[in-house]
């Protein structure tokens, strides 16, 4: 949890204080960790498993926009606003998370106002992620958009990603046929391997190069 993502950017003293008050929690596949409208709560950091993020503008139906990778954190919106949850966090497989309760965050902020800035960095990293999502969706090439999403989720080479072709279609705004064609192309190139409802990225650099070329299919 300290090697990637938000905590990797935080001072050691902050990380120690956080872990002293954090709770390791398990969620089974199909469990909702929280959803829009739930009471304000603390933050969650993904240790292992597959978690999806669904959200939408107000008065719109939430849609899948992101599949989290270990080391990622979310849920800071309640701390920043004091209001109910704004997104849905859903466990797609057996998942372990690190949870820091809202009360702990408020105590840390009261003891050191600098900790408010530290928690706010989670939102900045989330904004960076959303910018990349928008950037990837603007690519003209279908296979480039699909390669971009797979690259974003490949936090470690040779680790299976639990994602269906249907969800890949949602994330890339493409049809199931287009996803299937791209997946077969990537398999033949040796960039990925597939299993039951999972994809293993074996060559993330090749995926990234293909994504950035954005040559219309």
Secondary structure, DSSP 8 states (H G I E B T S, - for coil): --SSSGGGGS-HHHHHHHHHT-EEEEE-TT-EEE-TT-----EEEEEES-EEEEE-STTS--EEEEE--TT-EE-HHHHHH-S---SEEEESSSEEEEEE-HHHHHHHHHH-THHHHHHHHHHHHHHHHHHHHHHHHT-S-HHHHHHHHHHHH-SSTT-EEE--HHHHHHHHT--HHHHHHHHHHHHHHTSEEEETTEEEES-HHHHHHHHHH----
